[in-house]
């Protein structure tokens, strides 16, 4: 069998950790090959070796039958290898075309020929059905469209092997379906794809083979048609995984957080939350469902003090907290697992230990008279790192050096440990593997059973249905329906999210 890519016995070490322990991966021409593993298992590291961002201590890479040394990404590009990164490498103020040609500009008489580049970008976009506007600025297009720009960037450079690193982590369900269609079209054109993912549903839908790695070691490669999600999950985490959360019926008590007639402007001056009212009670989990961009993010930002409310009131335990500063909101008894972990959840150049006490560092025993007690800070960090299974070389490692999933676990550890009266979990399992998802869902239910109120915002409908007790559906800045989780299904929620109406017999129909 001839392979387009062979990575044989790759070993990559970092101080205190073996990220890849003699892993082998072989990619056939024209296949979509999944690379599956827990957070911090070494998936992105292995692909960064293939793309030339890291140099392995041991092992060989063979491209189309020839042994090669990939010293940097330019060498990878020359070999026809392109990478679509998990966190996009785009300049917000530049246009789509300017981003795509960056570092590879077509010159005409010593000047950049932007007109020709835009024409080429348009042609590639049309050929693969990407529907990208070459003249749009990055800051004005959706996350899903930004990802298509990243794909275009690799195709523009002539890649025929594409590495997708967690490509669906930030996409809506509709965008995921569109991306799957794009990937299928790419392999029909003769491209080969390596897909790094935790999502077993996507592997079953689109992949031909799957290589599983666990804690840096290769576990095996299987044909997707001959396996199932349960077997893949067991290979990935080394034990059986329960996909449905076991929980007793909720016993809601008094209202903890009340939102009344709230109106909030979005970033572009358009009303994002429109005269919304919602009560959340102790001892229940409310799921907030909606297609991205229907006001869920702005509602959470208004509650947590990150965005100003124009009118209406927010009260916590009967006390008004409308438009308080974020620290005051936190101190009043709100915990927040933010949607964007890099922008609102972490200080990436602080250690993971420092990040774990970001909400409490100014209290005893972590500081006295404004001076940090580092012994206490790192003692606390060690206990939470162990309790929440944050995979890190040590508590002194910089947050930016951890995998996305382990960054997320550190944030969840920090917020849940405080056991706030009202916990907001916005996309809490984005980018996490099935084992971590299982433990986080159990944590949310545990908080509920302690008598806390929990608001779960997720774009994953199966997560909303699985974890919530009641589900509030948002459409165009308003709550259009509140339904019991055990009395609804994905179809009904999908229709409500698209602006449909709920009928008395429990069905939803379009307007």
LOMILUM-351126 format. One record per residue: residue in three letters; x, y, z of N, C-alpha, C in turn. Coordinates in steps of 0.02 Angstrom, whole numbers, plus 50000, padded with zeros to 5 digits. Last residue first. Example, Ala and Ser with C-alpha at 12.3 -4.5 7.8 and 13.67 -1.06 7.14 Angstrom:
% LOMILUM-351126
SER506424988850354506844994750357506455000250394 ALA506604971650390506154977550390506604983550390 
//
This chain:
% LOMILUM-351126
UNK478175148250560477695153750549477445153750478 UNK478245130350578478515136750555477965141950550 UNK477865121850732477805122750660478095129550641 UNK478005108850850478185115650829478085116050755 UNK477005100150971477355100550907477535107750893 UNK476235099851084476945098551092477325098551027 UNK474925103351075475065096151080475805094551080 UNK475015117251062474815114351126474975107051132 UNK476535122350975475805121150980475645117351043 UNK477695134950953477545128750989476785128050995 UNK478315141250797477875141850855477765135050887 UNK479975145850735479325142450733478935143550797 UNK481245150850730480695155650732480005152550728 UNK482225141750740482165145050675481575149750672 UNK482025136550864482615140750855482595144450788 UNK480895128550837480825134550879481415139350870 UNK481535118650760481015122850730480905129250771 UNK482405113150855482675116050792482165120650759 UNK481505108150949481955113650967482225117150905 UNK480915097950872480505103450897480945109450914 UNK482055089850848481665092650792481255098650815 UNK482525085950973482945090150931482535093450876 UNK481115087451091481625083651054482005088551007 UNK480235086851252480395089651185480915085351151 UNK480105083751383479495084051344479615086651272 UNK481235084751456481005077951443480355077751403 UNK481385098551467481855094751426481595087751409 UNK480005109251446480335104251489480775099851444 UNK480245125651374479975118951372480345114451422 UNK479825141451326480175137851379479845130951384 UNK480045152051183479715146451216480145144051274 UNK480675163551147480065161851109479695155951141 UNK481455176951211481305169951229480645168251194 UNK482345186951089481785185751133481745178351152 UNK483325188850993483365192651055482805191651104 UNK482995179650889483005186950877482935190950942 UNK482625167651004482595169250933482535176850926 UNK482965155051123483015162051103482995162651027 UNK482165144351235482385145151166482385152551147 UNK482555136051381482305142451355482595143351285 UNK482155121151457482535124051401482175130451379 UNK482455112551613482015116451568482455119651515 UNK483545104151636482885102351662482345106051623 UNK484955098651533484475103551559483855100351591 UNK485695087951478485885090751543485345095151575 UNK485155083751355485425078851402485485081551472 UNK484835095051282484305090351299484515085651355 UNK486105101151269485545104851300485005099951324 UNK486775090951198487005092951265486445096551303 UNK486075090751079486055084751121486305086151191 UNK486355103551029485675102051052485655095751095 UNK487595114351055487505107151045486825105151073 UNK487755126951093487505126251025487395118851008 UNK487265132151258487645127751213487325127751144 UNK487235137451421487145139751351487585135351307 UNK486465134451568486905131151520486745133851450 UNK486395140251727486185142051659486695139051611 UNK485875134551884486365133951830486045135951764 UNK485795137152057485465138151993485995138051939 UNK486045124952189486255130652149485815131252086 UNK485835113652264485365119252271485575125452234 UNK486595103152238486785106852299486315112752311 UNK486125099452116485885095552173486095098652240 UNK486845108552036486115108952040485865105452102 UNK488115103052054487975109952077487225110952085 UNK487895090651991488075090852062487945097752092 UNK487695094851860487135091651896487265091751971 UNK488985099351834488425104051830487815101251868 UNK489715087351849489855093151893489265097951894 UNK489235079751743489115077351811489205083051861 UNK489755087351638489025086751645488845084451716 UNK491115084851661490845091651669490085091551677 UNK491245071151633491375073551701491105080651713 UNK490875070751496490505066851546490615069651616 UNK491905078551442491205080851437490785077251490 UNK493015070351463492965076751498492255079451498 UNK492665059751376492785058551447492725064851488 UNK492565066051250491975063151281492065061751356 UNK493485081851250493365074951230492805071951272 UNK493075098951202493265093851251493105086851225 UNK492635109451123493325107151114493545101851163 UNK491485114851240491765116151172492495113851170 UNK490855113651359491205107651334491475108651264 UNK490215125651387490735123151434491125117251407 UNK489475136851330489865132251288490405128751330 UNK489395144051482489295145651411489755141251369 UNK488655142851626489115138651588488975139851514 UNK488455151551772488335151851699488875147651666 UNK487735148851926488305147151883488095147451810 UNK487365155952076487125155552006487725154451961 UNK488075154352193487345153352194487065152352124 UNK489635145152165489225151252168488475149552168 UNK490815136852201490115134852211489645140852217 UNK492135137952176491845143152219491125141652236 UNK492325127552087492595126852154492295131952202 UNK491855132451966491445127752002491675127052075 UNK492905141051924492225143651934491805138951977 UNK494085133051919494075139351956493365141551973 UNK493685122351836493915121051905493845127451947 UNK493455129251718492885126051751493065124551824 UNK494765133051688494255138151699493665135251739 UNK495345120351670495605124851723495095130251739 UNK494655115651560494565112151624494815116451682 UNK495145124251461494435124451480494315121151547 UNK496455119951452496315126951471495605127451497 UNK496185107351403496445107951471496405115151497 UNK495725110351274495295106851321495525107451393 UNK496855116451215496235120251226495775117051277 UNK498385112351303497895111251250497255115051267 UNK499525124951367499075119251375498625118451314 UNK500215136651350500555130451330500105124251335 UNK499505147051403499485146451330499815139951306 UNK499795146351541499135144051517499135142851441 UNK501405139851585500985145351560500335142651530 UNK501645129851732501635130251659501185136151637 UNK501545127651865501935133551845501955134451769 UNK500955115751887500545121651901500895128151880 UNK501525105551748501525107651818501065113751825 UNK501075099551628501715097451658501765099451731 UNK499335095051635499845100251628500495097751658 UNK497725091751626498365088651605498875094151590 UNK496645091651756496955096251708497635093551690 UNK495715084951841496115081351791496355086051735 UNK495125090751948494795091651883495185088651825 UNK495995087352053495275085752058494935086051990 UNK497255092152010497145084952021496405083252019 UNK496985105752003497255102351943497145094851950 UNK496625108252136496115108552083496335105152019 UNK497855106352202497275102352222496735102352167 UNK498685115852138498845108652134498235104352150 UNK498075127952175498085125852105498215118352099 UNK498345128252312497645127952289497625125352217 UNK499735129552302499445123852339498715122752317 UNK499875141452237500045135352201499815129052237 UNK499395150352337499125150452268499245143752234 UNK500225147652446499515146052450499185145752381 UNK501455152152393501385145252419500665143152421 UNK501245165552364501305160752309501235153552332 UNK500315177352415500635171752449500675166052399 UNK500475194152362500275187352348500665182352390 UNK499985208452449500565204352427500345197152421 UNK498945215752503499105216852432499705212752407 UNK498815211052632499045217952621499295219052550 UNK498965195152567498885198952629499205205752618 UNK498245181352474498635187552480498485190952547 UNK497675169052496498095169852436498475176452436 UNK496805165152595497515165552613497975167152555 UNK496155181852575496575177252613496365170152595 UNK495955188452406495695186352471496235182352509 UNK496425190552282496475196252327496175194752396 UNK496155178952208496855180352227496915185952279 UNK494965174752154495015174852228495705177152253 UNK494935173552019494335176352050494425177452126 UNK496175167651989496015174351962495405177651996 UNK496715155552022496495159852078496295166852053 UNK497045149751901496555146151942496315150452001 UNK498055157651851497395158051821496855154851865 UNK499135153251928498885160151937498185160851909 UNK499265140151874499125141151945498835148151959 UNK499625142651744498965139651755498765140351828 UNK500385159051732500405151851742499705149151752 UNK499995170951601500055169151672500115161451676 UNK499725172551469500435172951488500535172451564 UNK498335171951461498725166551430499465166651452 UNK497165172851571497715177151552498255172351527 UNK495495167351525496185166251547496625172251533 UNK494195171051482494285165851533494975165351563 UNK494005179951378493685181551443493835176551498 UNK494815175651270494665182751279494425184351351 UNK494915161751283495525165751277495385173151293 UNK493615156651291494085155551347494705159851343 UNK492125162451263492775163151232493315162551286 UNK491115159651358491085156551291491765156751257 UNK491595156651530491445160751472491485156951406 UNK490815152751668491255149151622491135152351554 UNK490555161351811490485162151738491025158051702 UNK489535163751956490115160651924490015160651849 UNK488975175452073488895172552006489565169751983 UNK488925182952192488765175752193488645172652125 UNK489465195152210488765194552230488545187152229 UNK490705193952153490665193852226489955193152251 UNK490325195052018490635188952043490555188452118 UNK489905208352017489435203051999489685196352026 UNK491085214752049490525215452095490005209952082 UNK491835211751935492055209152000491485209452050 UNK491085218351828491145210951832491365208351901 UNK490015231451896490645229251865490715221651874 UNK488235231751860488795231751907489425229651869 UNK487095231251779487655235751760488185236551814 UNK486065224851906486095227551838486685232451831 UNK485805218952025486515218852003486595221651932 UNK484795219952167484895222252098485645222252080 UNK484345205552260484755211652256484875213552183 UNK483685193352255483305199352273483685205852270 UNK484645184652205484415183952274484075190352299 UNK484915196552086485195190352112485015189952186 UNK484145204351945484225203752018484475196852036 UNK484125216151821484385209451837484465209151913 UNK482975225651721483335224351783483565217051787 UNK482875238251588482695232051622483125231051683 UNK484045244351463483465245051508483305238251537 UNK485355241851420485035248351405484435249551451 UNK486765235051502486055234351485485765241251472 UNK488435232751445487945237051479487235235451455 UNK489395218151476489055222551427488505226351464 UNK489895211651583490355212751527490045217251473 UNK489065207851685489375214451689489865215951633 UNK488355196151674489015195751707489375202451711 UNK487195199851605487135197051673487795197451710 UNK487765203651483487405208651523487335206251596 UNK488285191651436488745197251449488415202551492 UNK487095184551418487575182251469488065187851487 UNK486535192051313486165191151376486655189251432 UNK487505190451214487395197151242487015196851308 UNK487355176851185487995179351211487895186051245 UNK486015176251135486215172451195486855175351226 UNK485645182751019485635186551081485855182851143 UNK485815175350905485135177350922485075180450992 UNK487035170150872486885176950848486175179150863 UNK486695153050839487185158150859486975164950830 UNK485075147550884485585148050833486045153850851 UNK484805141351050484685146250997485235145750945 UNK484495138551224484605136051156484455141551106 UNK484975136151380484835141751336485015139651265 UNK484305126551512484685126551450484485132551407 UNK484405127251683484045129951625484515129751565 UNK484335116451813484765118551757484315120851700 UNK483945119451987483775117451918484295120051869 UNK484175124352115484045117252106483815115252037 UNK483385140252107483865135752141483675128552126 UNK482885146551945482765144552014483325140152042 UNK482675160951849483045154751858483055152951931 UNK481615169451735481775167951805482135161251809 UNK481615182051614481755175051628481935174251702 UNK481255193051479481155191351550481255183951560 UNK481785205851366481775198751386481675198051461 UNK481865216251269481335216151319481235209051348 UNK482975208851172482405213251163481865212051216 UNK484635209451132484165206551180483575211451185 UNK485125217151027485275210051028484825206251076 UNK484895230450920484635227350980484745219850978 UNK486435236550854485775233650842485545230250906 UNK487735240550870487215245450883486515242950869 UNK488625230350855488525234750797487945239650807 UNK488585223050973489185226850957489085231750900 UNK486885225551038487455221551015488035226050996 UNK486025231451184486275232551116486855227851100 UNK484665224751274485395225551269485575226651196 UNK483395224451393483575226151325484315227851323 UNK482315215351499483015217251483483105218651409 UNK481215212151583481165217251530481855219851508 UNK482165204651707481505207551691481575213051639 UNK482825190451776482945195451724482255198051703 UNK483375183851926482785186151889482985191551840 UNK484025170252013484175175751967483545177451928 UNK483285162252104483955164852121484115170852079 UNK481745157752169482085161052114482745163952139 UNK481705142252268481595149452258481975152152197 UNK481785126952184481535130452243481445137852225 UNK481615111352095481735118552097481415121952158 UNK482225097652083481775099952136481875107452145 UNK482345086751940482515092951976481995094352030 UNK482555068851948482175074751928482355080851971 UNK484295063251944483615062751970483225069051947 UNK485295057651807485135062651858484415061751881 UNK486575052851706486065050251752485935055551804 UNK486815057351537486935059051607486375056051651 UNK487435047051411486845050551438486945051351513 UNK488635040751385488465046651346487855050451373 UNK489905034351478489175034851478488975041351443 UNK491225024351419490975031151432490215031151428 UNK492435012551476491785013951445491555020951465 UNK494175017051450493625014251490492975015651453 UNK495105023951377495325017951413494805015051459 UNK494825034351294494915035951365495105029951407 UNK494865028551163495125035251176495275036351250 UNK494235016251167494935016551145495255023151167 UNK492965020851206493345016451252494085016451233 UNK492605027951091492655031451156493075027351205 UNK492545017550997493035022950988493145026651055 UNK491485010051048492145007051043492685012451037 UNK490425019351037490605016551103491315013651102 UNK490345022150897490555027350944490775024551012 UNK491085008050806490505012250827490745017150881 UNK491765000150655491755001750727491135005650744 UNK491904998850520491904992650560491904993950635 UNK491995011050462491405007050445491355000650487 UNK493255015350502492665018250535492045013950521 UNK494575004650539494125006850486493475009250519 UNK495855010550654495285006250636494915009150576 UNK497395009750738497025012650682496465007850661 UNK497965012850909497805008750851497435012650797 UNK498655020151004498245014451027498065009950969 UNK500155028551034499695026150983499325020051008 UNK500285040151172500455033651141499935031751088 UNK499855051751235500465051951195500665045551160 UNK498635048151295499205050251336499865049551298 UNK498195039751151498005040851221498635042351262 UNK497525040250986498095040751031497855042451102 UNK496905031850844496755034150913497415034550952 UNK496405034850681496975033050724496855036050793 UNK495215029150567495325033250627495925030450666 UNK494535031150399494905027550452495035032250510 UNK493535039450344493645032650319494005028450371 UNK492275050950407492955048250403492975041150376 UNK490965056050423491365058450367492035054750357 UNK490195050850529489855053750471490315054650411 UNK491055046550628490615041550598490305044150533 UNK491605059050660492035053650633491605048550597 UNK490485065550712490785067950649491235062650618 UNK490275058250829489735058550779490015060650710 UNK491395060850904491315054150876490785054050820 UNK492465073350916491745072250905491635065750867 UNK493705077550929493465073350985492765070750969 UNK494955078050795494295079550824494185075250887 UNK495825081450652495905080850725495235082650756 UNK495935074050501495455077750542495575076350616 UNK496775075050354496835072550422496405077050466 UNK496405071550184496275075650243496425071750307 UNK496855074250014496835069550071496795073750135 UNK496085077449852496445079549913496405073949965 UNK495305073949744495965070749750496375073049810 UNK494045078549742494515082049697495225079149703 UNK493495071549844493295069749776493765072849724 UNK494015078749949494305072149936494085069549867 UNK493215090549937493945090949931494255084049916 UNK491935085849962492095088449896492855088649885 UNK492045082750097491905077350049492085079449978 UNK492255095650148492775090550155492675084850106 UNK491015101550118491635104250088492185099050090 UNK490165094050201490065093950128490695096350092 UNK490675097950325490715090850305490635090150230 UNK490295111350321491005109650320491105102350300 UNK488895110250330489195113250270489935111350264 UNK488775104850458488545100950400488845103650335 UNK489295115650530489645109150532489435104850472 UNK488345125450507489015126350479489415119850479 UNK487305119850583487225120750510487905121550476 UNK487835120250714487665113850683487595114350606 UNK489215132250713488515130450727488365123750694 UNK490915130350772490415131050720489715129350746 UNK492045128150847491725134750853491165135850803 UNK492445115050819492385117150889491995123650896 UNK492715109750697492005111150711491905113950782 UNK494085107250683493775112350641493065114150661 UNK495305102150750494675103650786494255108650746 UNK496255105350618496335104650691495695106950726 UNK496535097250471496025101350505496085100150580 UNK497685097150345497605095350415497085100050445 UNK497755091250180497495096450225497415093650295 UNK498685089550039498555086250104498355091750152 UNK498815098349940498385092649925498315087849985 UNK498985115949923499005110049966498565104449938 UNK499175128349858499265122049820499275115849863 UNK498865140049916499575138249917499705131349886 UNK497515139549909497855144649868498605143049863 UNK497245130250008497135128349938497495133149891 UNK497535137650124497925131550109497845129550036 UNK496585147850112497295149550117497725143550099 UNK495375141050118495585144150055496325145650054 UNK495385138150254495405132650206495645135250138 UNK495285151250305495875147150322495945141250273 UNK494025154350254494615158250231495255154350246 UNK493265145750328493305144550256493895148450226 UNK493365152150451493675145550442493755143850368 UNK492615163350426493335164150438493695157450429 UNK491355157550420491645160250358492395161350366 UNK491185154350554491165149050504491485151250438 UNK491195167150610491725162450628491765156850575 UNK490735179850487490605175050541491205170550553 UNK491525196050457491225189650435491175184750493 UNK492185207550492491475208150475491155201650454 UNK493515205250509493135207250569492385207550556 UNK493955202950377493895197350424493445199150483 UNK493075211250245493565211550300493425205850349 UNK492885205350076492615206450144493175206950194 UNK493345201749953493455208749972493205210250044 UNK493005188649922493725190249928493855197249956 UNK491795179750004491885186149969492615188349977 UNK491515162449977491865167650016491935173949974 UNK490985149549940490575155649943490875161149988 UNK491455136749919491585139949985491195146449995 UNK491485127749812490845129549842490915132849910 UNK492665125749747492515121349803491875123249841 UNK492595135549646492725128549629492535123749685 UNK492445147549714491885144949673491975137449660 UNK493715148549774493115148649815492525145649778 UNK494525149449660494595143649705493965142949749 UNK494045161849609494005155749569494045149449613 UNK494345170749713493645169749693493565163249654 UNK495745170149709495385167949770494655166449753 UNK495985175749583496185168849597495805166049657 UNK495495188649608495195184649555495355177249566 UNK496375192949707495655192449723495295188049672 UNK497575192949632497505188549689496765187449707 UNK497325203149540497415196249516497305191249573 UNK497255213849632496695212349587496725205149562 UNK498475214749692497915212649733497315210649690 UNK499995212949666499435213049619498815210349654 UNK501165223249741500715217549752500115218249705 UNK502565228149636501985229749679501535223549685 UNK503535224449548503745226149615503185227949662 UNK502775220949434503185227049433503395229349502 UNK501835212049537501815214349468502185221049466 UNK501735197449641502005204149625501925205649551 UNK500755189249759500935189449688501145196649669 UNK501365184449921501035189549880501245189149807 UNK501435176950035501465173449971501175177949917 UNK501205183750150501815179750147501915176150081 UNK499505183450117500015185750164500615181050165 UNK498445179450042499085180150007499665182050053 UNK497405179150136497575173050099498265173550067 UNK497295192350182497485186950228497745180850191 UNK496885198750066497515200850097497765195550146 UNK495625192350046496175191449998496845193150029 UNK494895197050158494985189850146495595188750101 UNK495755211550225495225208250188495385200750183 UNK496235215550396496385214150326495765211050292 UNK495915216250528495825222450489495955221350414 UNK496225203350581495535205950580495435211750531 UNK497165191050514497225198050535496535201350526 UNK497225173950573496985179150527497065186050557 UNK497275159750613497855164050605497685169650555 UNK496125152850732496275155350665496865160250665 UNK496395138950818496315146050830496575149550768 UNK496605127150742496025127750786495875135050802 UNK497135129050569497255128850641496605129850680 UNK497405119650437496875124150460496875123850536 UNK498835117450339498515116350405498005121750419 UNK499515107950201499225114050229498865112550294 UNK500745101950096500405100650160500155107350187 UNK501585102349985500855101749974500465100050037 UNK502875105250006502715098049997501965096849987 UNK502795118650030503115116549967502975109149952 UNK502225118050159501845120850103502125118550036 UNK503345112850228502715109050225502285111450166 UNK504215123550213504405117050183503775112750176 UNK503515132950287503625134150216503825127750179 UNK503545127850420502925127350380503015128950306 UNK505145118650434504685124150450504065123750406 UNK505725106450408506045110850458505615116750477 UNK505505090850376505075096850373505305101650428 UNK506305080150278506415083650342506035090250336 UNK505755064350205505865071650205506015074050275 UNK505745050650095505885052950163506065060350161 UNK504445047449981505125050149992505195052650063 UNK503135043249965503665038349955504375040849968 UNK502385054849997502345051749930502945047249915 UNK503415057550129502895060750090502935058050018 UNK503805052250289503865050350218503275053450181 UNK504735055450431504145057350393504285055750320 UNK505315046350577505395048850509504715050650478 UNK506095047550742505595045550694505705048550626 UNK506405059950871506525053450841505965052050790 UNK506085072450908506715069850934506905063450897 UNK505405083550781505375077650824506065075650849 UNK505035100750787505495095650761505485089550808 UNK503565110150745503995106750794504455101950757 UNK503075114750626503095119550682503525116750739 UNK502895105950522503545109250528503595114350584 UNK501795098150508501755104750476502405108750485 UNK502105087150586502015086150514502035092850476 UNK502115093550711502735090450685502685089650610 UNK500795096750720501275102350717501965099850695 UNK500275084050735500145087650672500605093750664 UNK500725081250864500915076850808500825080450741 UNK500075091450936500815091150934501045087050874 UNK498745087950922498975094050889499735094150884 UNK498815075551000498575075850930498855081950893 UNK499075073151132499645074051087499465074651014 UNK498135073451231498395066851213498995067351166 UNK497495085051269498185084151292498485077351275 UNK495945077151272496295083551276496995082351303 UNK496045060951187495815065551239496185072251234 UNK495865058051008496195057251073495915062251123 UNK496065054450835495625055050893496015054050958 UNK496055058750677496555058050731496185059650796 UNK495365051850530495275055150595495865053650640 UNK495525054850363495805050750416495745054550482 UNK494845053250212494795057650271494965053250331 UNK495815050050061495415047950120495365053650170 UNK496645052449952495925052849943495505050550001 UNK497955041549999497725046849953496965046549948 UNK498125038050175498035035850106497815041850063 UNK499295040150302498715043250267498705040850195 UNK499775033950457499845033250384499205035650350 UNK500725035750603500095037550569500215037250493 UNK501425031150758501425030150685500725031850657 UNK502385037250895501735036450862501835035550786 UNK503295038551011503375033750956502715032050922 UNK502425048251097502865042751117502865037351063 UNK502265065051114502155059651066502675054151080 UNK502595071351236501955072751203501765067351153 UNK503235069051385503315065951318502635066751284 UNK503805081951494503245078251464503445075251397 UNK504825090051543504395086551592503845082351561 UNK504905099751402505165099051471504655095651516 UNK504365088351273504415095051300504675094351371 UNK504645077651132504665078951204504665086451217 UNK504085066051016504175073151029504135074351104 UNK504305053650897504375055250968504505062750976 UNK503585042950780503745049850798503765050750873 UNK503515030950699503845031150765504055038150785 UNK503185038850548503395032650579503775033750644 UNK502005044550447502385046850506502555040650546 UNK501715046550279501865041550332502265045050387 UNK500595051150151500985053350210501105047350256 UNK500135043250051500345049950033500765053050089 UNK500645026150030500325031450069500565038150046 UNK500325010749952500705017049952500295022449988 UNK500434994050000500005000050000500445006250000 
//
